[in-house]
Amino acid sequence: MESSLGKTSTDEIAVMVDTFKPLLLAEAAVACEDPSYFRSWIEAPSTV
């Protein structure tokens, strides 16, 4: 984590899956869902 501080980009690939029928979540996936995950993409406001 510390080595990522100050980075503005990564060498990652994102994949989106589009299905004809809805996918169902396994119980294990529902149990570990983080309801605040969507906020992890919001940059913290600058304090400068």
N, C-alpha and C positions, 0 to 999 in steps of 0.2 A: 504494500500500500504506500509506503513512504516514497518508493521510487516513482510513483505516479504523480506526486505533488508537482504542480506547475506545468504538467503536460496539457497540451491543447488538442491532441488528436491521438488516435490509436491505430494499430494495424489489424483491425478486426473486420469481420464480415457478418452482416445481419441477414437472417433468412426469414422470409414471411411465407407461411403456408396458407393457401386458399383452397378450401375443400367444398365439395358440392353439398355435403351433409355436415351438420354441426358436430364438432368433436365433444366428447363427454369427458369430464374431469374425474380422475380417480379419487377415491376418498383420501388417500395420502396427500394428494396435491391440494385438495381443498383444506385439509388440516394445517398445512404449512403456508397458506396464503398470507401475504403481508398487505393489509388493506392500505397502507401508506406508501406502497411501492411507487405509485405514479408520481409522488412528490420527489423521489430520488433523482429525477431528471431536471428539476428546477434548480437553477443556480442560486446560491445564497446571495442576498443583496450585499452590495459593496458597503463597507463601513468607512470608506475614505471620504 
